[in-house]
Amino acid sequence: MSSSTAVPAAPMVAVRALTQRFATAAGPVTALDGVDLTIERGRFVSLIGPSGCGKSTLLRVVGDLVTPTSGEVLVGGKTAAQARRDQDYGIAFQSAGLLEWRTVARNVELPLELHGVGRRERRARALDLLELVGLGDVAGARPSQLSGGMQQRVAIARALAESPSLLLMDEPFGALDEMTRERLQDELLRVAAAAGTTVLFVTHSIPEAVYLSDRVVVMSARPGRVAAVVDVDLPRGAGTDVREAPEFFARVTDVREALRGAPVRTGASA
Amino acid sequence: MSGSAVAPARGREAAAGALRRVAVVVAAVAVLAAAWELYAALGPVDGAGVGGVRLLPRADERSMPHLGTVLATLGEPEVAVPGARTVGQAVLAGAWTTLRLALAGWALGALVGAALAVAMQRLRLLEDGLLPWVVLSQTVPIIALAPVVAGWGGVLSVGPIAWTPASSVVVISAFLAFCPVAVGLLRGLQAPSALTEELFTSYAASWRQQLLRLRLPASLPFVVPALRLAAAQAVVGAIVAEISTGTRGGIGRLIIEYSQQATSSPARVHAAVWGAAALGLLVAGLITLADVALRRSRGTSGGPA
């Protein structure tokens, strides 16, 4: 089918002139106002901004979980709706959202099961993915027996189940302690790099955005707009070396100033 | 895994908890029996009251037969004919008949309730329009409803099967049983978080897939208590329906017959009431057993398999 074949040359995500309004009890609210965003394949892009800047909404529009009021959203050259039907993206949220009545392995299998993958094949895939996120030994456990960090890793494994070309992540590490968070950041970079996955990552944390991303998109609130774009050129997943490097802090400062509304010097540095 | 080490201890705890609950139930029955006997022995024989309003019940043998007398009645023949069945056998036979009718009513009610709940979950408009009526339906007195349903006899037939008094009992019993299932299952189907619903949307899952893989499994903790309540309602419904439609063979009819014999053998009606109570307990117990089996297969109460 021509509609389900992705155009290889097309960027992974292309958002143009996106506007999103919601009707609320207090009247209409403009969550996003004329947002443009292009993500090339294989890139790691973070959205950061104050609460209410529409970064989660933007992620949901890309995932076709919210229908935009106006504007164009293409995922791998297809409409967002088609990309969702074709399972071109995997998604993970702040809360793992595991089904408590299923074992860990059966949670990872869920998307495969829904799309008619055979029992043996999906079990093998789930065990591979659990191995990948370091949870091979708890495949038969119930989600309630796992720590928050382990549950989040199961959710990431589940998001990767269909080998998506795009990973949408809405503050997936937001509820974790700092140590777990840093370990999972490295794990995510490793997993995404190994599969060549494009990642769109929403976060509240400036260091997290800088550490993970090739590009940090800084948004402003009411209405949600792209305020600045900070390109980051640091070695990926280099752990403590990068987290303590002067260049790391320089980019953190750039993002912080962009969030405050100061003009950004960089952007051409990449 | 720490879970596997915890599981046996959890099992022991659960066993100890179950034992404690059984002990509490036995103790409660014993206290109740002792209170009954104590009042029957010490209470005023003609009751007591103020200005003609009786506040304390009579404690004579007709109003409050000794528990031993009721037990002995179970072994007495029902009528003074050689080879007649005993009262105990009559109560058992009646309870068995009513049990079958109540279970049929419970199953029918659960089916109708489940269908309503699924429809209401699917369409918000249906929920807004239907739910108040579901709740309101339970305020209709059975005594008023029974003659209407019984009147379908001879008029209505389901395929080749003619409408019998037993059908009326089943329908009235189902009428009481469907409400808790409809309300409980609806709450359960609406239980999944917005996040898991979004997840299923991201998988482009169909409504049916979402129902089978997400909403129904998530509703189980709501459905089991609803089914238990429905079972109790079905038993009450069946007994009241038997009485108000005059259906023979069940425990309801037996209660009426024995209360008419209260002058000559007052303990009999108590024996029949015991049968009715045991019936309710039995049905509730069956649901609890089913629940335990279900939990075990889902593994939510124990450790990993």
Boltz contact constraints between the chains, C-beta under 6 A:
constraints:
  - contact:
      token1: [A, 63]
      token2: [B, 202]
      max_distance: 6.0
  - contact:
      token1: [A, 65]
      token2: [B, 198]
      max_distance: 6.0
  - contact:
      token1: [A, 65]
      token2: [B, 201]
      max_distance: 6.0
  - contact:
      token1: [A, 84]
      token2: [B, 204]
      max_distance: 6.0
  - contact:
      token1: [A, 85]
      token2: [B, 204]
      max_distance: 6.0
  - contact:
      token1: [A, 91]
      token2: [B, 202]
      max_distance: 6.0
  - contact:
      token1: [A, 93]
      token2: [B, 195]
      max_distance: 6.0
  - contact:
      token1: [A, 95]
      token2: [B, 195]
      max_distance: 6.0
  - contact:
      token1: [A, 97]
      token2: [B, 195]
      max_distance: 6.0
  - contact:
      token1: [A, 97]
      token2: [B, 196]
      max_distance: 6.0
  - contact:
      token1: [A, 97]
      token2: [B, 199]
      max_distance: 6.0
  - contact:
      token1: [A, 101]
      token2: [B, 217]
      max_distance: 6.0
  - contact:
      token1: [A, 101]
      token2: [B, 298]
      max_distance: 6.0
  - contact:
      token1: [A, 111]
      token2: [B, 203]
      max_distance: 6.0
  - contact:
      token1: [A, 114]
      token2: [B, 203]
      max_distance: 6.0
  - contact:
      token1: [A, 114]
      token2: [B, 205]
      max_distance: 6.0
  - contact:
      token1: [A, 114]
      token2: [B, 209]
      max_distance: 6.0
  - contact:
      token1: [A, 140]
      token2: [B, 304]
      max_distance: 6.0
  - contact:
      token1: [A, 141]
      token2: [B, 1]
      max_distance: 6.0
  - contact:
      token1: [A, 141]
      token2: [B, 3]
      max_distance: 6.0
  - contact:
      token1: [A, 141]
      token2: [B, 304]
      max_distance: 6.0
  - contact:
      token1: [A, 145]
      token2: [B, 3]
      max_distance: 6.0
